[in-house]
Amino acid sequence: MNNLHGHVILEKLIQSPRVYTRQKLQQEIEAKYGRDVVFYACGGENMSLSDLLQYLFNQGKIAEKDGLLTAFADKMCSHDH
């Protein structure tokens, strides 16, 4: 099972020239890391991608408008993964 820090998702959303919907992000993450990938962050462990996205929404680190996800680089914490 892959256990990834939530920064992986934030960095993908920030650095990619693509714009992601939740579904497209889910497809790419599963293709790269597998369907059993779980995430951790400062505020939790063993989160699904959906759980992580909700956590990031609640923290003001990402937003969704018209079905498209946006991450805010200035909201990312600066500690190591």
N, C-alpha and C positions, 0 to 999 in steps of 0.2 A: 504494500500500500504506500502510495506517495503522500507525504505530509509536507505541505508547502506553506510558507509564510504568505500572508495576505498581500505583502508588497509585490509578489509576483504578478498579481492581478492588476494592482495599481500601476506598476511599471509598464505592463502590457498596454493598458488603456492610455497611458501618457505618451509612450514612445512610439506606438504604432501609428502609421499614417491612415490606418483603417478606422472606421467608426463602427462600434459594436452594438448589436442588440443583445439582450440576455441570451437568446437562443444561439446566436452565432458565437458568442463568447463561450458558452457551455460546450458547443461542438468542438471548438478549437482546443479548449482545455482538456476535454476528454480524449481527443485525438493525440495530444502531446503527452499527457500524464496518466491517462487511463480513467476508467469510470469510477474507480475506487479512491480517487484523490480526495484528500481532506485538507482543510486549511486551519491555520492558527494565526492569531494576532494578539495584540496586547490584551484584548478583552475576551479571549476565548480560545478554545481548542476543539478539535474534531468537528469542524464546521463544514457543511456542504458548500458548494459554490453559492447556492441561493442564500444560505445562512450568512456567509461572508459578505455578500452584496448587501444584505439588509444591515449588517453591522456597519459596513462602510457608509451606507446611506445615513444611518443614525449618527455617525461620527462627522458627517458633513464632508467626507472625503471623496464621494462620488455623487453624481446627480443623474437623473434620467429625464429626458425631455423628448416627447414624440417617439418614445420607444428606444432612443439612442442613449448610450451611457457616456458620461464624461467624468474624468478623474481630475482632481485638483492637486497639482504637484506641490503647491505651497502648504497643503494640509497633511502631507505625508510626514510621519515621524522620521527622525534621522538615525535611529539606532540600527545596528546590524541585524540581519535576519536571524 
